[in-house]
């Protein structure tokens, strides 16, 4: 397959991997000069209508989606029995490879990856698409750390069939939701369960359930409680564990209600905030969160209760009642008074916390901003970093609360800090059409700026002559690239033909034959030109004009000039005994013969010739010009 060109444009360059349905290759699109990923259906499946249908459905499903965290589909087709899908090429590695390299992924990095996965799923779910196979192998991480969700090979429209066929488990068993394992209706919450399993693996370095066979793992998803992540890795924050266990709840209705809700919980956890979501779960829901059989002997001893993070058992001890003694009442009264005095003191202390005005640290270096905030009695915390083409690197983009607001001393001020401009290399678009240029620049995050057009002796019309900034230089993403586009070689001027006195049809033919175009045609009365004759032209005859220029004509409506008579006298020269004498007239009506006869040498001839001024009368003897006169 290496070296083969599909559809006359996709040149296969190397193998990237293989799955159950298809083999994945790196290829080059020769039309747009860009690297792409081509997924080709396995040969043994081409004749299976079900697999071909699912293969086509992948392209149809993903083609509906356009999101920075989803791998884009460019093309789908079939070439001599080879079914293929052309997708965006992602320069990086999949999440499974990253987990194998690191063993475990740091909490903040794992949260950031999960947030991007949820963002992609939120877009897919809004477009009625369920992924159904979320796993680390299908999560690509670019060299810049951006997440790209791929392989919607078993995705189906929510509005269509979403039931797993009996006997078939579509998806990877280690990340499979219980309802998928049972072959039940699959919905949005199934994808969220899989995200929870992926997050579990990132944090702990192991999958939620392991077994000797896919069936045994699927049964554990159905029956066994999950070991809390903190039992595997105690450094995991408790709130992150709550998110994981909520996503991995065996009951779909007890998980997050949407990808957006899970994304918001992940963002809050990354900021170290308390999640109100868990404190608001009704008691009935808590009890239903993890139903299932008891844990088999030898598995999970000592953590059965912690597998239900929201279902703590409430044990009420009822000791034997005894009659209170007077000492008891004295202690109760003293305790109550002490509690009251303490609360009053605490209230005074709280009320007495002074207010301070938040200083404006926007635009300042983060190090200076933190010091200034500390000097004003508040605590600065960097909560996010973003690329920014306007704000230099390590300077504050924004702050919350805003400048000049009054807050209590010690309040936390959240800062967003610039990572500087996100740079990329400007592609070379010289010799490309404007349409190709827009695609090439857009793939790198740039855009077309100003377009100047000029003639060029060697660059064909419509192609780029030069670009600014220059190719192969690093520029901020979003930069407008200005173009000089060729109008082709400078056209050579021609001489304007004389159309006066011609009729309109002959004039039109002459204009077309000279590479010119007919402009405005108007009519005027004339005593000099007959009806239908060209009486004026613009440009005038014998003036230089560029090919393609328009020629305007004025056509006579008549009546034209009156006829005149001229007397032509000829003395036949010496020579042969009989000589042919011909008289011609060339005037507004064209050229015509007025006289023809044979005469002897020395004979004198007088002929009356009618003409329309201006005219030229010529006398020819034996075909040779003898005399001529303009009248």
N, C-alpha and C positions, 0 to 999 in steps of 0.2 A: 504493500500500500504506500510505502514511503516513495515520494517522487510523483505519485499519481496526482492528476489535476481533475477535480470534480467540477462539473458544470462550466468548464472552461475558465475558472477563476480561482478555485481554492486548491493551492498546491500543498500537499501533505508533506510535512517536514520531519515529524517525529512522533513517537507514541508517548502519551501522558499517563495512561492507565486503562483499566478495563473494569466493567461491572457485569452484572448478570444479564443485562439487556444489550449493552453496547460497548464498543471500544472507543476510547477518547484519544484524539490526536491533536497536536499543535500544527497549524497550517498558516499559510500566508495568502491573504486576499490580494491577487495581482491587480485587481481593478483599483482598489483604494490603498494599496501598499501598506497593509496593517496586519499584525499577527492576530489570529483568531483561534478559537477552539472548535474542532469539528467532532461531533459524536456520531458514530456510524453503527447502525444496527448489525448485530452479529449475523453471519451468513446462515447459520442453522435456524435462525428465527425469521428470515425474510419471507418464507412461505407460510408462516403462522399468522393468519389474519388477526388473531387477538393481540399478538405482540406488535404487529405493524400498527394496529389501531391505537394501542397504548403509546407507542413511540411517537406517532403523529400528535396524539393528545398532549404529550409533554410540551411540544412546540406551541400548540394552540393555547395551552394554559399559561405558559410563561410569557408568551408574546403579549398578553393582556397587561402585563406588569411593567412598570417603569419606576425603579426605586434605586437609590445609590447603594443599598445593601443587598440587591438581588442581581445575579448575573443576567445580563441582557441577551435576548435571542435576536440574531440578525437575519437569519434566513433558514428555510427548511426546504428540502427537495429530494429528488430521486434521480440518479444517474446510472443508467444501464443496470438496474436492479439493486443499486446501492442506495439505501435510505439514510439520509444524513440531516443533522441539525447544526447550524453554524451559530456559535455563541461568542460572547465577549471572552477574551483571553485574560486570565488573572495571573499576574506575576507574583507568586508567593507559595504558600503551602497550606494544606488542610489542617484543621484543628486537631485531628487525631495525631498527625505527625508532631505538632507543637507539644501536645500532652506527653507523647513518648520522649521528646527531647528534654522537657523540663521536669517530668515526673508529676508535678503538681503546678498549677498556675496560681500566682498571687491573687488574693481576694479581689483587689480593685481591678486588676486586669480581667479576671473572670467575669466580674460584674459588667465591665464595659463591653466585653464580647457578647454577653447575654442581652444587654440593652440593645445592641445593634441587631441581633437575631430577632428580638421581639419587634423592633421597628420594621424589619422586612416582613415578618408575619402579619403585623397589623395592616400593612398595605395589601398583602395577599388576601387576608380575610375580608378586607373592605371590598375587594374585587371578586368575592365568592370563590376563592381558591383555598383549599386546604393542602398543606404540603404532604403530610402523612409519612414522611421519612426523614424527619430531622435527626441528624446524628453528626458527630464530629467530622466524619468523612465528607459530608456535604456542606461543611462550613469552611470556606476558603478565607485565609488571612493574607492580605496583600503585604508587600514589603513596607508599606506605610502604616500597617496596623488596621486597615479598614476591613470590615467583615463583609463577605459576599456569600449569600445563601444560593446554593445551586441544586441541580438534580431534582426537578419537579417531576421526575419520571413516573411517579405513581400518584401525582396530584390529580384531584378531580374537582369539578365545579360543585360547590355546595348545593346548587340548585339541581344537579344531576344525581347520578348514582353515587352514594357514599357508603355503601355497605360492603364489607369484605366478604368475598365469596367463601362458602364453607370449604374448609380444607386448605385455603390459601391465606398465608400471612404476608401482606404487603408491607414491607418495612423491615428495619433491622431490629432483631429481637431484644437486644440489650437496652433499647430506647423505646420500646413498644408500649403503648398505653394498654391498660387492662381491657378496655372496650375493643381495641383492635385485636387483642389476643382471643377475645370471645367471638369475634366476627360480627360485632354489633355495629350500630350506627356510629359513624365517626364524625366528630364535629371539631370546632375550634379548640376546645379544651384538650383534645387528643394531642395537637401540636404543642400545647403548653406543657403537658406531661413530659413530652420528649425533650423540651427545653430544660425542664427541671432535671431530667436524667443527665443531660449534657453538662449542666452547671454542677451537678453532684460529682461527675467525673473530673471536671476541671479543678474543683476544690480539694478533692480527696485523692486523685490519681487512680481511682478505681470506679468501675461501673456499679450502679445500685445493686444489681443481682448478678451472680455468676452461677453457672451450672455446667453439667457434663454435656448437655445437648440443648439445641434451641427450644425444644418443647419444655425441658425442665426450667429454663430461664423464664419462658412465657408463663408457666404455672406459678412461679414465684411472684411475677408481676400481679397475678390474679389473687394470690393467697397470702403471701408472706408480708409482714410489716417491714418497713425500711429501717435499717440501722441509721440513726441520726448522724449527719456529717461530723458533728463535734465529737462523737465517739471515735471516729477515725482520725480526725485532725482537730484537736482541741483549740487551735488558734483561730478557727473560723468564728466570726462574730455570731452571737446568738440570733440577731435579727436576720442575718443571711441564711442561717439554718432554717428559720421559720419560713422564709420565702421558698427554699428548696422543698421542704416538706409539704407546704401548701400546694405547690405545683405538682408534687408526686402523690397527692391524695388519690386513693383508689376510686372515689366517687367523683365523676366529672363535675357535678353541680357544686362540689365543695372546693374546687380549684379556683384560680383567678377567673374572673368573668370574661376577660378579653386580654389580648396581647398588650394593649395600651395600659391596662390596670397592672399587669405584671411588670411592664417597663417602668411605670411610675414607682412601684415598690422597689425595684432594683436601683433606680436613680436615688431614691431617698436613702436606701441602705449605703450607697456609695458616698453619700454626704454625711453619714453617721446619724441620720435623723430617726426618731421613733416613728414606727408605722402605726397609724390609727386603724388600719385595715384589720389587723389581727384582734385588737381590743374590741372591735365592733361585731365579731362573729357571734350570732345568737347561741345560747346554750344548747339548743336542740341541734344546731349545725355542728357544734363542737363534738357532741356525742356521736354524730354520724360520720365524723371525718375519716376514721380508719377502721371500719368494721372488718371482720375477717376472723379466721380461725386462730387459735392460740399458736404460739411459736413452738415448733418441734423441739424435742429435747436436745440440749447441747447447742442450740442456736440462739444467740442473743440473750443469754442469761444476764440478768441485772440491768436490762435497758428496755424491758417490755413497755413500761409506762411511758418512757420518753419517746416512744415511736408515735405517740399521740400528743403532739406539743400543745394542743389546745384542749385536751381532755384530761385534766388532772382529777384524780379521784378525790372526792371530799369525804373524809372519814369523820364521823361525829362520835366522840367518846362520851358516854353518859356515866360519870362517876356517881357513887352513892351520895345521896343528898344528906348534908348535915346542917344543923341549925347554926346560923352565924353567931359569933361571940361579940361582945362590946368592942374588943380590940379590933376585930375585923372592920366594924363600922368606922372607928377612928381612923384606921389606915385608909379606908375608901375615901373619907372626907378630905384627909390630908393630900391624898393622891390627886383628887379632883381639883383642889385649890392649887396644887403645884402645876398641874397641867394648864389651868386657866392662866396663871401668872406667866408660865412659859410661852403660851400662845400670844398673850398680850405683848410680851417682850419681843418675840419673833416678829409680830406684826409691825411694831414700832421700827424695828431694824429694817424690815423690808421697805416700809414707807420712807424711811430715812435715806435710802440709797439715792445719791445725788444724780441728777441728769447731766449729760454732756452733749455738746453739739458735734455731730459726725463731720470730720474734716473731708475735704475733697481730695482724694488721692488718685483720681482718674488721670491717666497719662503719665503717672510717675513710675519710676523703677519699682518693682515689687518689694525689693529690700528696703528702699526708702519709705514706701507706703506702709509696710508693716511697723517700722519704727515710729512713724508719725501717728499711726493709729494707737500704738501702745502709749505714746506720750500724751494722748488725749484721753486715756483711761478706757479704751475699748480694745478688743482683740481682733486682729485681722487674720482671716483664714482664706487660703487659696482653694476655692471649690471647683474650679474648672480652668482649663487652658484651651484656647482656640486659635486657629490660624486667622490672621488678619492682615490685609494688604495695606491698611492705613496706619495701624498702631505698631511701632517697632517692638521687637522681641523683648520679653521680660518686663513690659510696661503694662499697667492696669488698664483694661478695656472698660470695665464697669464695676460698680460696687452696690451692695444691698445691705442695709438701708442706704438711701441716696444721701448725697452731701447736704449739710445744713439741717438734717432731721435731728430731733432731740431723742436720745435714748438713755437708758440706765447705764451707769458706769459698769464696765465689764462685759457689755453686750458684744456678741460676735458679729463682725462685719465680713460678709462674704465677698470675695474678690474673684473676678474673671480676668485672667492674665493672657496676654498675647504671646503666641508662639512665633510671631513674625509672619511674613508672607510665605505661603506654600509655593515652593518653586518647582518648576518642571522645565524640561528641555524643549525649545521651540522646534517643531519639525520643519524640514526643508520642503517648501511648497512651490519652488521655482519650476516652471514648465507644467504646472497643474492647472486644471480649470478651476473656476471660482467654486463650483459645486463640490469638487473633490477637496478643495482647500478647506471649505467649511467643515467637512467631515473629519479630515485629518487634525485640524486645530481643535475641533470639539472633543475629539477622543482624548486629548491632553488637557482639556479644561480651558483652552484659549478660545478667542472669538475673532471674527473678521472685523477689522476696523474700517478706516477710510480706503476707498478704492479710487485711484487715479488711472486714467486711461491715456495711452499715448501710442503712436506708431513705432514699430520696431522692424528693422530690416530682416531679422532672422527668427523672431519669435512669432508663432502663428497667432491669429486673432483669438482672443478669449483666454489665453494662457498667461500665467503670472510671470512677469519679468523680474521684479525684485520684491523683497519683503523687508519690513522694519517692525520690530527688532529682527536682527539677522537669525538665520537658521543655526541650530546647535548651541544657542546661548541659553542660559538659565534665566527664566523670567517668572514673576508671580503668576500663579494660576488666575485666570480671569482677564489677563492682559489682552488688549485689542491689538491685533497684528495688521498693520497697514500694508496695502498691496498696490503695486504698479502693474496694470493689466494691459496686454498688447492689443492694439487695434489692427495688427498685421502690418505689412510693409506700407510705406508711404505711396499712395496712388500716383501714377504718372498722368499729367494733363494731355488732352488731345485738342485738335483745332476744330472749332465749331463749323459744321458744313453750312452751305448757303441753301436755304429752304424757300426764299422769296420767289414767287411766281409758280412754285410747284403747287399741285393740288393737295388737299389735306391727306388723302390716303398715301400718296407718294412720300409726303413729309413724315408721316408716322413711321413708314417703313425705314426711312433714312435714319430717323432718331433711334429706333430700336437697333438697327444694324451698327450704329456707332457706339453702342453701349450706354446710351443716354435714356432718360425716361421722359415721357410726355407730361408737361405741367398743365397750366390753365390754357384753355382754348376759348377765345372770344371772337365776336363778329362785328364788323363795321362796314358802313357803306363806303364805296370808293369809285372815283371816276378814272382811276389809273389801272385798277386790277379787276378782272372779271370775277363773277360770283364763283366761290369755291377755291379761289387762288389765295396762297399765303401772301399777305401784303407786308407783314412785319414779323420779326422773330426776336426773342430774347433768351440767351445772349445773341449778339449779332454775329454774322458770318465771319470766319477766320479769327475769332477770339479764342484764347486758351480756356479749356473747361475740363473739370475732373470727370472721370467715368462715373456714371450713375446720377449725374446732375440732371435737374429738371429743365426742360425747354418749354417756354411759353410761346404760343402762336396767336396771331390775329389773322382771321380769315375774312376775305372780302365778301360783302353781300351784293356787289355790283353797283351800278350797271356796267362800270368799266369805261374805257375811253372810246370815242367815235373813231371810225376808220378814216385813213388818209390815203392819198394816191401820190406815187412818185413816178416820174418818167425816167426810165433807164435806157441810155443810149450805148450801143456796143458796135465797134468796128471789128469785124472778124479778122484776126491776124493771118499773116501768110502761113502757108503750110499745105496740108493735104487738100485734095479737091473738095471733100466734104468734112466739115468739122462740127462737133456737137457743142451747142451753147446751152447752158443751164443757168437759170436765175433762181436763187433761194432767198427766203425771208425768215428772219428769226426775231419774233416780237413777243408780246404778252401772251399770244396764243400758241407759242411754241415755234418750232422750226418746220417750214414747209417749202415745197417747190412751187414757184410762181410761173416758170416758163421752161420749156425744153424743146429744141428743134435743131435740124441740120442746116448748115449754111456754108457758102463758098467763101474762100479767102477774099478779103477786101470788102465784103458785103457789109452794109450799114444796117443796124437793127435798132428799132425804137419800140420799147415795151412799157405799158402802163401797169405798175405793180401796186396793189392795195396792201396797206400795213397798218399796225396799231402802235403808235409811238409809246415808248422808244423802240426802235427796230434797227436791225443790221441787214443790209442787202448785199448779197455776194453774187459775182458772175464767174462761172467756171467754164473753161473751154477744154474739151476733151478730158474733163475730170481734174484739170489743174486750175487753181485760183487765178483768175485774170484780173479782177478788181473787186473792191468792196467799199461800202459807204454806210455810216451810221446816220439815221434820220430820226 
